[in-house]
Amino acid sequence: MSPLLDVKDLVVDYPVKGFRKPPFRALQGVSLEVEPGECVGLVGESGSGKTTLGRAVLGLAPVTSGSIGFQGREIGRLGRAERRALAGDLQVVFQDPYTSLNPSLTIDQILTEPLIARKTGKAEARNRVRELLDAVHLPSDAGQRLPREFSGGQRQRVAIARALALDPRLIVCDEPVSALDLSTQARVLDLFQEIQARTGVAYLFISHDLDVVRHLSHRVAVMYRGQIVEWGAAAEVTVRPQHPYTKRLFLAAPVADPVKQERRRAERRRLETMEVSR
């Protein structure tokens, strides 16, 4: 089976202000695959390049070199009209549920927008909105309310419903639970799993938290300074990491035992010292 998403040797440069200053290289020859129905976790700290990779897949970051294949088609340099045509198969859930929804529209209007753009009939669109609200476990009367009337977790459910509206093959999830409290994070992650089991949609799930990607992902790619430094099955990468940087991410997660926590901090400091001395 050929991959649904096939990124090969991807390089992304951003221009830097200043006369003749070289561009900043955000991605340095990144390669990654997502199979149909799979969740690939992309993990790394701020500035590692993980969000840039997601934006490049979505056509929101410039591709300097390399390729981005989706369903066997090169999409790295598509024009605006071709990108709009691709929206039915490739969607996104952004990090901040408070700014990703138009505050002046009702939930019904937000969920109907992509359906109208696809020229769906009004009656069919209304039925689809009811299905979407039910799929993300929101009450049927939620459609008449504005985004400000919902909590952060509920708003993110609306954003997920909007991403599902056109039955996509792949959803890029850019830190979709990092703005939520821990109990809400768990419920939203369970919702992502439930939706994937029911629809077969694939995820490229971007996060800075190894515990989050362990919960959801089949495979995990670890990014550091614009490169993938570790890549493999989630059970291996998130439990028995091999690369020093992945070990540091693993040790950064807090544990309830104070003695174990202090040991983890000491080991993390040791790995950081080794990295600096190289």
C-alpha positions, 0 to 999 in steps of 0.5 A, a space after each residue: 500500500 502506498 502512503 497517503 502522505 509522503 514527504 521526501 527530503 523537504 527543505 523550508 527556508 524563511 527569508 531574514 531581514 537584513 542586506 544579504 543575510 542568508 535565509 533561516 533553514 527551518 527544515 533540513 531534508 525531512 522525510 516522513 510517511 503517513 499511511 491511510 488510517 494511521 496516526 503519526 505523532 510529530 513531537 519536538 520542543 518549540 522551534 524544532 520545526 514540527 509546526 513548519 512541517 505541518 504548515 508546509 503540508 497545508 500549503 502555508 509554508 514555502 517549499 524550498 526543495 524536496 517533495 510533498 506527495 498526497 494520494 500519489 500527487 505532488 502538492 508542495 507547490 500547488 496554486 490557490 485554486 488547486 489547494 481549494 480543490 484539495 480541501 475536501 481530502 486534507 483538513 486541519 485542527 489548529 492549536 487555539 480553540 479561541 481564535 480558530 472559530 469566527 466569533 460572529 458566526 453561529 456554530 451552524 454557520 461555521 459548520 455549514 460554510 465548507 458544505 456550501 463551498 462544495 455546493 451542498 444543498 441546504 437540506 443536506 447541509 442541515 442534516 450533515 451539521 446534525 451528524 457532525 455535532 453528534 459525532 463530537 458529542 455536542 447537543 443538537 441545540 449547540 448549532 444556534 449558539 456562538 463560539 463564546 458560549 462554549 468552553 475551550 474543550 467544546 470549541 475544540 470539538 466544534 473545530 474538529 467537527 468543521 475539519 470532518 465536514 468534508 470527510 477528509 482523508 488526512 487531518 493535520 492536528 497542530 497542538 490541538 490539546 495544548 491549550 486545554 486542561 489535563 482532564 479536557 485533554 484526555 476527553 478530546 484525545 479519546 474523541 480523536 481516537 473514536 473518530 479515527 476508529 469510525 471513519 478511518 481518517 489519518 492524522 499527522 498529530 503535532 505536539 511537544 508532549 510525548 505522553 500525548 502522542 503515546 496516547 494516540 499515535 501508531 508511529 512517532 517522529 521526533 524533530 530537533 533543529 529542523 531534522 527528524 532524529 528518531 522515528 519508529 513505533 510509538 511504543 518504542 520511541 515513547 517508552 524506550 527512546 534511543 536518541 539523547 534528545 528524545 530521552 530529554 523529552 521523555 525525562 521532561 514529563 513530570 511524575 508523582 513520586 518526588 524521588 523519581 522526579 529528582 532523578 529524572 531532573 538530574 538525568 535530564 541535566 546530564 543529557 543537556 550538559 552532554 549536548 552543550 559540550 559537543 
